[in-house]
Amino acid sequence: MISESSSVLHSWCVQADWNAPSIVGGEGARFWDESGHVYLDMSSLAECMNLGHQHPRLIRAIQEQAQTLCFVNSSWGARSRAELAERLLEVSGFEGGRVFFTLGGADANENAVKFARQASGRSQGKVVARDRSYHGASYATMAWSGDSRNPSQNEEAFGVLRVPPPYAYRCPYGTVSDKECADRNVAHIGAIIDQAGADHVAAVLMEPNAGTNGIIAPDNFWPGLREATRQRGVYLIADEVMSGFGRCGEWFAWAAHGEAGRPDLMTLAKGLTGAHIPLGAVVLANHVAVKLEHSMLNTGLTYCGHPLACAAGVAAIAAYRDEKLIERSRALGTVMLRRLQAMQERHAVIGDVRSAKGLFAIVELVKNRDSREPLSPWPTVHPSMARFVSMARERGVSFAVRGNLIILAPPLVIGENELERALDTMNALMGELDWQ
Ligand SMILES: Cc1ncc(COP(=O)(O)O)c(C=O)c1O
């Protein structure tokens, strides 16, 4: 067996601590390692395998495209690129807009801000971004992210105007209702824009719902934010890298609010190809795209709109549609939420359960339900949380945790029995482990 523990520099960990088996295969919501141990995937790995592992339709599309044409750069047209752009504009209702392809989420966000700056003429415009958000690990996106993992805090260099999150369970304004918390949050964002002067703000960059920082926004947050930005003439960029493609029970999380939620730009990755091949995108509404029509676009990536990746994207959209996976996410999301709420009744360590109306939920663990003291100070991991992950793996279920949060985001193709089994394992471990 080849081990990568001493040769690969691994993300988001202390190298000396990295120790994981090699994964050699997968199918649907399951994957397995070299020893044949099978895991049910309760996080779609990095919340990206919305279509499950080794989706046959995507594999076929990549194989067929590879046999036809692997690459052309963006000085030339490519059929799969054109087709994917059309499909994306269609499913998002952004007809008349344009799509810029990237390799993943961080470069989609960087380019979205570039486009917002160019289209608004605010070339040095600030970016309003919230605490407890994640937009990527490049220098600029790390600065825009309100994430504990930003070591350099280089916010000034990248023009960040930081605002609090719509985190109703720990409302920064001390409000009691979800609605009031979101209303106060939106008013605060408006005030921050007014204070800076809207002419100096290029965009508000935000995840509409869900994310690894555990925020699931109250329903009134996104439409409120949309209205506040519209009134001030500031572009709203929806970072749908994680929340898109059915994760929140809609094609895109903003779509839960209909036209009242429509952003000016949105960024995509992860579910765009269900992670079968790297691809990201920025979708620009017509009124933004037309502003870029006659000026030089000073950005590009060698692999922009790579034909192999775009062919996978076209197949992914067909799979979401034909297999009714968006609807499935909504239906199974309800099943998952009910089970998690039942667990909350049984286990005092579960302080809050919140769901994004699809197969995405956050379980927040606390030391004390009344005081809401986190199980461990954010973003540290309590020893029992680490045990939870390792014991679940031994029992054949893979969970993602961060700090005191369990992030549940299984592939949308997961079977109901598989989901129930994974949640049985979680319930058993909640009871067995010592959470003191
Ligand atoms: C909301 C959000 N935006 C952006 C990113 C960055 O995407 P990538 O890792 O593809 O650069 C992520 C990744 O987790 C994300 O969750």
The ligand as an SDF file (V2000), in Angstrom:
LIG
                    3D

 16 16  0  0  0  0  0  0  0  0999 V2000
  -19.1730   28.9670    0.2110 C   0  0  0  0  0  0  0  0  0  0  0  0
  -17.8340   28.6360   -0.3520 C   0  0  0  0  0  0  0  0  0  0  0  0
  -17.2310   29.5000   -1.1700 N   0  0  0  0  0  0  0  0  0  0  0  0
  -16.0330   29.2400   -1.7300 C   0  0  0  0  0  0  0  0  0  0  0  0
  -15.3600   28.0810   -1.4430 C   0  0  0  0  0  0  0  0  0  0  0  0
  -14.0130   27.8290   -2.0530 C   0  0  0  0  0  0  0  0  0  0  0  0
  -14.0900   26.8890   -3.0620 O   0  0  0  0  0  0  0  0  0  0  0  0
  -12.7640   26.1400   -3.5740 P   0  0  0  0  0  0  0  0  0  0  0  0
  -12.2720   25.3170   -2.4470 O   0  0  0  0  0  0  0  0  0  0  0  0
  -13.2490   25.3510   -4.7550 O   0  0  0  0  0  0  0  0  0  0  0  0
  -11.7970   27.2040   -3.9740 O   0  0  0  0  0  0  0  0  0  0  0  0
  -15.9470   27.1380   -0.5970 C   0  0  0  0  0  0  0  0  0  0  0  0
  -15.2600   25.8650   -0.2770 C   0  0  0  0  0  0  0  0  0  0  0  0
  -15.5620   25.1740    0.6380 O   0  0  0  0  0  0  0  0  0  0  0  0
  -17.2120   27.4300   -0.0360 C   0  0  0  0  0  0  0  0  0  0  0  0
  -17.8110   26.5720    0.8050 O   0  0  0  0  0  0  0  0  0  0  0  0
  1  2  1  0
  2  3  1  0
  2 15  2  0
  3  4  2  0
  4  5  1  0
  5  6  1  0
  5 12  2  0
  6  7  1  0
  7  8  1  0
  8  9  2  0
  8 10  1  0
  8 11  1  0
 12 13  1  0
 12 15  1  0
 13 14  2  0
 15 16  1  0
M  END
$$$$
